[in-house]
Amino acid sequence: MAAQFWREWQVGERVVVRYRVSGGYSDALGELTRIDASGVEVSTRRGLVAVPAADIVLGKHVPPPPPPRHR
């Protein structure tokens, strides 16, 4: 099994996780809400994304989102 670098992350951190899906890859960007042996869960703009440990390819911490623009 590949190194589980994401196991050192903390709930509440902002991350991006690249994971395998049928036909390629996808990314989940948002706040980490769960970390355990089965994988991670990320709260994204579109909702919660559960990523199984076996499907995680890459991941890293990301900075906070930019402030909203005023029109």
BAFI-3210 file (N, C-alpha, C; in Angstrom, 3 decimals, decimal comma, padded with zeros to 6 digits):
// residues 71
n [1|2|3|4|5|6|7|8|9|10|11|12|13|14|15|16|17|18|19|20|21|22|23|24|25|26|27|28|29|30|31|32|33|34|35|36|37|38|39|40|41|42|43|44|45|46|47|48|49|50|51|52|53|54|55|56|57|58|59|60|61|62|63|64|65|66|67|68|69|70|71]
n.u [000,849|000,451|002,105|000,313|-000,044|-001,982|-003,026|-001,816|-002,966|-005,250|-008,569|-010,605|-008,699|-007,919|-007,950|-006,899|-007,796|-006,842|-008,371|-009,097|-011,533|-014,102|-012,854|-010,903|-009,696|-010,624|-011,104|-011,314|-011,961|-011,743|-012,870|-011,537|-013,355|-013,433|-011,163|-009,900|-009,038|-010,376|-010,434|-010,943|-013,058|-014,362|-015,599|-017,043|-017,891|-020,035|-021,032|-020,616|-017,818|-016,868|-013,900|-012,495|-009,727|-008,174|-008,479|-007,245|-004,919|-003,236|-002,596|-002,884|-002,291|-004,126|-004,342|-006,569|-009,787|-010,160|-011,364|-014,837|-015,774|-016,696|-019,288]
n.v [-001,188|002,254|005,119|006,719|009,685|011,577|010,868|012,314|014,785|017,266|017,468|020,084|021,485|023,069|021,493|019,881|017,029|014,577|011,979|008,613|007,917|006,309|005,998|007,979|010,759|012,790|015,816|016,931|019,786|021,594|021,894|019,664|017,118|014,611|012,034|008,867|005,342|004,383|006,400|009,771|012,662|015,426|018,673|020,292|022,940|021,846|020,006|017,216|015,116|011,888|010,136|007,153|005,469|003,821|005,025|007,500|009,594|011,904|014,791|017,887|020,637|023,685|027,261|029,597|030,411|033,157|036,416|037,353|039,039|042,421|043,949]
n.w [000,000|-000,741|000,731|003,281|003,300|003,854|006,303|008,270|008,237|009,609|010,864|009,683|008,272|005,124|002,075|-000,997|-002,754|-004,957|-006,665|-007,806|-010,267|-012,169|-015,337|-015,058|-013,187|-010,349|-008,432|-005,055|-003,356|-000,454|002,984|005,320|006,777|007,852|008,785|008,563|008,784|006,578|004,703|003,544|004,131|002,486|002,713|000,215|-002,155|-003,440|-001,726|000,614|000,038|-000,005|000,067|-000,675|000,870|-000,818|-003,272|-003,232|-004,733|-004,913|-002,847|-001,030|001,235|000,992|000,481|002,233|000,754|-001,596|-000,550|-000,990|-004,003|-004,470|-006,242]
ca.u [000,000|001,200|002,142|-000,935|000,363|-003,169|-003,343|-001,225|-003,764|-006,157|-009,921|-010,708|-007,750|-008,387|-007,115|-007,378|-007,491|-007,080|-008,722|-009,495|-012,946|-014,238|-012,429|-009,890|-009,470|-011,408|-010,530|-012,197|-011,328|-012,554|-012,479|-011,484|-014,322|-013,199|-009,965|-009,755|-008,383|-011,123|-010,231|-011,204|-014,278|-014,079|-016,775|-016,796|-019,009|-021,149|-021,441|-019,589|-017,247|-016,134|-012,884|-011,897|-008,265|-007,581|-008,608|-006,487|-003,697|-002,440|-003,315|-002,040|-002,962|-004,291|-004,647|-007,991|-010,316|-010,096|-012,605|-015,795|-015,624|-017,832|-019,598]
ca.v [000,000|003,504|005,913|007,438|011,029|012,300|010,480|013,318|016,001|017,506|017,912|021,535|022,057|023,175|020,607|019,366|015,601|013,971|010,572|007,854|007,662|005,541|006,735|009,017|011,325|013,947|016,542|017,461|020,951|022,146|021,646|018,258|016,883|013,287|011,276|007,605|004,309|004,115|007,483|011,132|013,317|016,829|019,509|021,130|023,829|021,022|019,069|016,331|014,120|010,834|009,565|005,957|005,482|003,148|005,857|008,744|009,605|013,051|015,736|018,880|021,759|024,845|028,465|029,929|031,001|034,620|037,045|037,605|040,304|043,330|044,437]
ca.w [000,000|-000,817|001,967|003,538|003,720|004,323|007,685|009,155|008,173|010,732|010,530|009,669|007,321|003,744|001,269|-002,269|-002,858|-006,271|-006,460|-008,988|-010,571|-013,402|-016,516|-014,830|-011,867|-009,947|-007,298|-004,019|-002,744|000,614|004,372|005,728|007,849|008,455|008,406|009,281|007,988|005,345|003,758|004,011|003,676|002,249|002,502|-000,949|-002,497|-003,929|-000,689|001,156|-000,867|000,698|-000,814|-000,082|000,957|-001,978|-004,460|-003,092|-005,541|-004,486|-002,015|-000,367|001,888|000,119|001,253|002,323|-000,472|-001,612|-000,080|-002,077|-004,718|-004,426|-007,597]
c.u [000,885|001,151|000,850|-000,616|-000,793|-003,549|-002,764|-001,979|-004,682|-007,529|-009,965|-009,740|-008,381|-007,407|-007,717|-006,895|-007,815|-007,311|-009,205|-011,016|-012,975|-013,852|-011,415|-009,752|-010,443|-010,711|-011,628|-011,426|-012,256|-011,998|-012,574|-012,411|-014,152|-011,915|-009,988|-009,144|-009,087|-010,948|-010,494|-012,564|-013,989|-015,396|-016,446|-017,987|-020,244|-021,634|-020,284|-019,141|-016,443|-015,173|-012,273|-010,367|-007,614|-007,616|-007,805|-005,167|-002,741|-003,271|-002,343|-002,920|-003,065|-004,636|-006,150|-008,487|-010,207|-011,405|-013,544|-015,553|-016,892|-018,062|-019,727]
c.v [001,239|004,226|006,706|008,812|011,808|011,947|011,480|014,646|016,093|017,938|019,435|022,203|022,117|022,413|020,420|017,923|015,144|012,484|009,937|007,746|006,853|006,415|007,829|009,435|012,467|014,585|016,960|018,567|021,498|021,808|020,154|018,041|015,522|012,698|010,003|006,576|004,058|005,216|008,838|011,597|014,807|017,560|020,496|022,060|023,034|020,002|018,211|015,319|013,151|010,186|008,351|006,003|004,891|004,008|007,154|008,629|010,681|013,915|016,721|019,896|022,902|026,060|028,716|030,528|032,521|035,200|037,292|038,970|041,134|043,872|045,930]
c.w [000,000|000,533|002,106|004,136|004,341|005,758|008,690|009,122|009,386|010,210|010,643|008,711|005,933|002,862|-000,119|-002,348|-004,272|-006,038|-007,757|-009,061|-011,863|-014,592|-016,280|-013,388|-011,610|-008,753|-006,337|-003,314|-001,674|001,991|004,700|006,920|008,527|007,892|009,228|008,338|006,660|004,300|004,384|003,512|003,610|001,998|001,386|-001,174|-002,908|-002,906|-000,209|000,110|-000,018|-000,293|-000,122|-000,147|-000,289|-003,237|-004,398|-003,846|-005,044|-003,552|-001,395|000,348|000,884|000,978|001,329|001,010|-000,433|-001,079|-001,255|-002,717|-004,555|-005,825|-007,613]
res [m|a|a|q|f|w|r|e|w|q|v|g|e|r|v|v|v|r|y|r|v|s|g|g|y|s|d|a|l|g|e|l|t|r|i|d|a|s|g|v|e|v|s|t|r|r|g|l|v|a|v|p|a|a|d|i|v|l|g|k|h|v|p|p|p|p|p|p|r|h|r]
***
